[in-house]
């Protein structure tokens, strides 16, 4: 909140803008680090004159009452009462004029890292407290983000880019959002953590979000505690861990899956020492044969009939509770086909036929037609 010596006027280079620029650039004598955490509330240059007048009247009546005794102005009770009334009126005028005067919000904005910083001046209105008015205005203009989508976080990671190689520390990411004006202005780090939590188990995490790891082992060149398409234990305000590029995460998962030990024991062999004796009367001359390893299930298919009046609800549940688990498996290829069959005893009207046919083409149905029987 800027003082009365720095009011805002619409003319270029107003005192408020000059002061805001200086505060944005420096914290005392050192460069300011968390610049994207600042906006400025300032007084209107014209309205400030009315506030100044009301304040002067208040101070004048206060001075009169301070000197009402015999050694001062020697006021009688009627005059004292009049002075107290005028002081109360002046105090009410100050209270009313403060929010009318501090009606400008200055916010620094920057579209790209290379673009110059511009100042957006917004006039506040309403009956709320000044801080509440400022917050509402910023949120309405998307200059203060209280809920951040995981897909938008992935977009910012790729656009700038914010990756440090193949990953980025969550703590570093929180500092980036608080420091760089060309990034969305988040309310606090819990907004970032919420976006990460929502993005990790996404159905299309490889395309739309990221993977998570506890840390990176430099010597082994691998991520510890790597999680792909699943939740991670992140609490609000906790900034431990790494976000990992999805292609790099998939590559490590595939490599480690291929290195899993395979049991090559075959029933009837003794580890290369020849077959065991299995003739009648002959005792076993080697260790018992290991049971065969059950083959892993590699395919799934399912068919379900949906309620035509609640397709959206049912399809969403199927996506969350069945498809998401399958598509989250490394290397899995999931195909979902929707088949629509309608029996219309009275026949379909012409306008319905035209609408359904055209919409089916637009939605790229592989096959669709109406039949007479």
C-alpha positions in Angstrom: 0.0 0.0 0.0 1.7 3.2 -1.2 1.7 6.3 1.0 0.0 9.6 0.2 3.2 11.0 -1.3 2.7 8.5 -4.2 -0.8 9.0 -5.6 -1.9 7.7 -9.0 -3.0 9.8 -11.9 -3.7 8.7 -15.5 -0.9 10.9 -16.8 2.3 8.9 -17.8 4.9 8.5 -15.1 2.7 9.1 -12.1 4.2 9.1 -8.7 2.6 5.8 -7.8 4.0 4.1 -10.9 7.5 5.4 -10.2 7.4 4.2 -6.6 5.9 0.8 -7.6 8.7 0.2 -10.1 11.4 1.0 -7.6 9.8 -1.3 -5.0 9.4 -4.1 -7.6 13.1 -3.9 -8.6 14.7 -3.5 -5.2 14.2 -4.6 -1.6 16.2 -1.9 0.1 19.6 -1.9 -1.6 19.4 -5.5 -2.9 17.5 -6.8 -6.0 14.1 -8.1 -5.1 13.6 -11.8 -5.6 9.9 -12.7 -5.2 8.6 -10.0 -7.6 5.6 -12.0 -8.7 4.2 -11.8 -5.2 3.6 -8.0 -5.4 0.7 -5.7 -6.4 0.2 -2.1 -5.2 -2.8 -0.3 -3.8 -2.5 3.4 -4.2 -4.5 6.7 -3.7 -6.3 8.5 -6.5 -4.6 11.9 -7.1 -7.8 13.9 -7.2 -9.7 12.1 -4.4 -6.6 12.5 -2.2 -7.4 16.3 -1.9 -10.8 15.5 -0.3 -9.2 13.1 2.2 -6.5 15.6 3.0 -9.2 18.3 3.7 -11.1 15.9 6.0 -8.0 15.0 7.9 -7.0 18.6 8.4 -10.5 19.4 9.9 -10.2 16.4 12.2 -6.8 17.5 13.4 -8.0 21.1 13.9 -10.9 20.1 16.1 -8.7 17.7 18.0 -6.3 20.5 18.7 -9.1 22.8 19.9 -10.3 20.1 22.4 -6.8 19.6 23.6 -6.7 23.3 24.6 -10.2 23.7 26.0 -9.0 24.3 29.6 -8.6 27.6 31.5 -5.0 28.0 30.4 -6.0 27.4 26.8 -9.1 28.5 24.9 -11.3 28.5 28.1 -14.3 26.9 26.2 -17.7 26.7 27.9 -19.6 23.3 27.9 -21.7 24.3 24.9 -18.6 25.1 22.9 -16.9 21.8 24.0 -19.9 19.8 22.9 -19.9 21.6 19.6 -16.2 20.9 19.1 -16.6 17.2 20.0 -19.5 16.9 17.5 -17.4 18.5 14.7 -14.5 16.2 15.5 -16.8 13.1 15.2 -18.1 14.4 11.8 -14.6 14.9 10.5 -13.6 11.4 11.7 -16.6 9.9 9.8 -15.6 11.8 6.7 -12.1 10.4 6.9 -13.5 6.8 7.3 -15.8 7.3 4.3 -13.1 8.9 2.0 -10.3 6.4 2.7 -11.8 3.6 0.5 -12.9 6.3 -2.1 -9.3 7.6 -2.2 -7.4 4.3 -2.3 -9.2 3.0 -5.4 -6.4 2.1 -7.7 -4.6 -1.3 -7.9 -1.4 -1.4 -9.9 -0.2 -4.9 -11.1 2.9 -5.6 -13.1 2.3 -7.9 -16.1 4.6 -9.5 -18.6 3.5 -11.7 -21.5 6.9 -13.5 -22.2 10.3 -13.6 -20.6 11.6 -11.3 -23.4 8.8 -8.7 -23.2 9.0 -5.5 -21.1 7.1 -5.2 -17.9 3.9 -3.3 -18.2 1.7 -1.8 -15.5 -2.0 -2.6 -15.4 -4.1 0.0 -13.4 -7.4 -1.3 -12.2 -10.1 0.8 -10.4 -11.6 -0.9 -7.3 -15.3 -0.7 -6.4 -17.7 -2.3 -3.9 -18.4 -2.1 -0.2 -15.8 -4.6 1.0 -12.6 -3.9 2.9 -9.8 -2.7 0.6 -7.8 -5.9 0.7 -11.0 -7.9 -0.2 -11.8 -5.6 -3.1 -8.2 -6.0 -4.4 -8.3 -9.8 -4.1 -11.7 -10.0 -5.9 -10.5 -7.8 -8.7 -7.3 -9.7 -9.2 -9.1 -13.1 -9.3 -11.8 -11.8 -11.7 -9.0 -10.6 -14.1 -7.0 -13.8 -13.6 -4.1 -11.9 -12.1 -4.4 -13.9 -8.9 -4.8 -17.7 -9.3 -6.4 -19.7 -6.4 -7.0 -22.9 -8.4 -4.5 -24.1 -11.0 -5.1 -26.8 -13.6 -2.5 -29.5 -14.0 -2.7 -29.3 -17.8 -1.9 -25.5 -17.5 1.1 -26.3 -15.3 2.4 -28.7 -17.9 1.9 -26.0 -20.6 4.0 -23.5 -18.6 6.7 -26.1 -18.0 7.0 -26.7 -21.7 6.4 -23.0 -22.9 9.1 -21.2 -21.0 10.5 -23.9 -20.4 10.8 -24.4 -16.6 12.4 -27.8 -16.8 16.0 -28.1 -15.6 17.1 -30.8 -18.0 14.7 -33.8 -17.8 13.2 -32.7 -14.5 12.6 -29.8 -12.1 12.5 -29.7 -8.3 9.1 -28.7 -6.9 10.8 -26.3 -4.5 12.5 -24.6 -7.5 9.2 -24.5 -9.3 7.5 -22.7 -6.3 10.3 -20.1 -6.4 9.9 -19.6 -10.1 6.2 -18.9 -9.8 6.8 -16.4 -7.0 9.7 -14.7 -8.9 8.9 -14.4 -12.6 6.2 -12.0 -13.6 5.6 -13.8 -16.9 4.2 -16.8 -15.0 0.7 -16.9 -13.4 0.5 -15.2 -10.0 -0.4 -18.0 -7.6 -2.0 -17.3 -4.2 0.7 -19.4 -2.5 2.6 -22.7 -2.9 -0.4 -24.8 -1.9 -2.0 -23.9 -5.3 1.0 -25.3 -7.1 1.0 -28.5 -4.9 -2.7 -28.9 -5.7 -2.1 -28.8 -9.4 0.7 -31.4 -9.1 -1.5 -33.7 -7.0 -4.3 -33.4 -9.6 -2.0 -34.0 -12.5 -0.2 -37.1 -11.4 -3.1 -39.6 -11.7 -4.6 -38.1 -14.9 -6.0 -40.5 -17.4 -3.8 -39.0 -20.1 -0.8 -38.2 -17.9 1.8 -38.9 -20.6 0.3 -36.2 -22.9 -1.1 -33.7 -20.3 0.9 -33.8 -17.1 4.1 -35.2 -15.7 5.7 -38.0 -13.5 6.9 -37.7 -9.9 10.2 -38.9 -8.3 11.6 -38.6 -4.8 15.1 -37.7 -6.0 17.6 -38.3 -8.8 20.6 -40.7 -8.3 23.4 -39.0 -10.3 25.8 -41.9 -10.1 23.2 -44.5 -11.3 21.5 -42.0 -13.7 18.0 -43.0 -12.5 15.1 -41.5 -10.5 14.4 -42.9 -7.1 10.8 -43.4 -6.1 9.5 -42.8 -9.6 5.7 -42.7 -9.9 3.9 -42.6 -13.3 0.1 -42.1 -13.5 -0.4 -42.5 -9.8 -0.8 -40.3 -6.7 2.1 -39.1 -4.6 2.0 -38.2 -0.9 2.2 -34.4 -1.2 0.8 -32.2 1.5 0.0 -28.5 1.2 3.1 -26.4 1.5 5.4 -29.4 1.0 7.9 -28.8 -1.8 10.0 -31.9 -1.7 10.4 -34.1 -4.8 10.8 -33.7 -8.5 8.6 -33.4 -11.5 9.9 -35.6 -14.4 9.3 -35.4 -18.1 6.9 -38.1 -19.1 9.0 -39.5 -21.9 12.0 -39.8 -19.6 9.9 -41.5 -16.9 8.5 -44.0 -19.4 11.9 -44.8 -20.7 13.2 -45.6 -17.2 10.2 -47.7 -16.5 10.6 -49.7 -19.7 14.3 -50.2 -19.0 13.8 -51.4 -15.5 11.0 -53.6 -16.5 13.2 -55.3 -19.1 15.9 -55.9 -16.4 13.5 -57.9 -14.1 14.9 -61.4 -13.4 13.3 -64.2 -15.3 12.9 -67.7 -13.7 14.3 -70.1 -16.2 13.9 -73.2 -14.0 12.3 -76.1 -16.1 10.6 -79.0 -14.5 12.6 -82.2 -14.8 16.1 -80.6 -14.8 18.6 -80.2 -12.1 20.3 -76.9 -13.1 22.4 -78.4 -15.9 23.4 -81.7 -14.1 21.1 -83.9 -16.1 17.5 -85.2 -15.6 16.2 -86.4 -12.3 15.5 -90.2 -11.9 11.8 -90.7 -12.2 11.7 -94.5 -12.9 9.6 -96.6 -10.5 11.6 -97.6 -7.4 14.3 -95.1 -8.0 14.6 -92.3 -5.5 14.9 -88.7 -6.5 18.5 -87.8 -7.3 18.0 -84.1 -7.6 16.0 -81.2 -6.1 12.2 -81.1 -6.6 11.1 -79.4 -9.8 10.0 -75.8 -9.4 6.3 -75.2 -10.2 5.7 -73.5 -13.5 5.4 -69.7 -13.5 1.8 -68.7 -14.3 1.7 -66.6 -17.5 0.8 -62.9 -17.0 -2.5 -61.7 -18.3 -1.8 -59.5 -21.3 -5.2 -58.6 -22.8 -8.5 -57.2 -21.5 -11.8 -56.6 -23.2 -15.2 -55.7 -21.8 -18.6 -54.7 -23.0 -21.1 -52.7 -21.0 -24.6 -51.3 -21.6 -25.1 -47.7 -20.5 -28.2 -45.8 -19.5 -29.1 -43.6 -22.5 -30.3 -40.9 -20.2 -27.1 -40.9 -18.1 -24.3 -41.7 -20.6 -22.1 -38.9 -19.4 -22.2 -40.0 -15.8 -21.7 -43.7 -16.5 -18.9 -43.1 -19.1 -17.1 -40.9 -16.7 -17.2 -43.6 -14.0 -15.9 -46.2 -16.5 -13.1 -43.9 -17.5 -12.0 -43.3 -13.9 -12.5 -46.8 -12.5 -11.5 -49.0 -15.4 -9.8 -47.3 -18.3 -7.5 -45.1 -16.1 -6.0 -48.2 -14.5 -5.3 -49.8 -17.8 -3.9 -46.8 -19.7 -1.6 -46.0 -16.7 0.3 -49.2 -17.3 3.7 -48.6 -19.0 3.5 -49.6 -22.7 -0.3 -50.3 -22.6 -2.3 -49.5 -25.7 -6.0 -49.0 -24.8 -8.7 -48.6 -27.4 -12.2 -47.5 -26.4 -15.0 -48.0 -28.9 -18.5 -46.6 -28.3 -21.4 -48.4 -30.1 -24.8 -46.7 -30.4 -27.8 -48.8 -31.4 -31.3 -47.3 -31.5 -34.6 -49.1 -32.2 -37.3 -46.6 -33.3 -40.7 -48.4 -33.8 -42.4 -45.2 -35.1 -39.6 -44.2 -37.4 -37.1 -41.3 -37.1 -38.3 -37.9 -38.3 -36.4 -36.4 -41.2 -34.9 -33.6 -39.1 -33.5 -36.1 -36.6 -32.0 -38.2 -39.4 -30.3 -35.1 -40.9 -29.0 -33.9 -37.5 -27.7 -37.3 -36.3 -26.1 -38.1 -39.7 -24.3 -34.7 -39.9 -23.2 -34.8 -36.2 -21.9 -38.4 -36.7 -19.8 -37.2 -39.6 -18.5 -34.2 -37.7 -17.6 -36.5 -34.7 -15.8 -38.8 -37.1 -17.8 -42.0 -36.6 -16.1 -44.8 -38.5 -19.6 -46.1 -39.6 -23.2 -44.9 -39.2 -26.5 -45.3 -41.0 -30.2 -45.5 -40.6 -32.0 -48.6 -41.7 -35.6 -49.2 -42.8 -35.9 -52.5 -40.9 
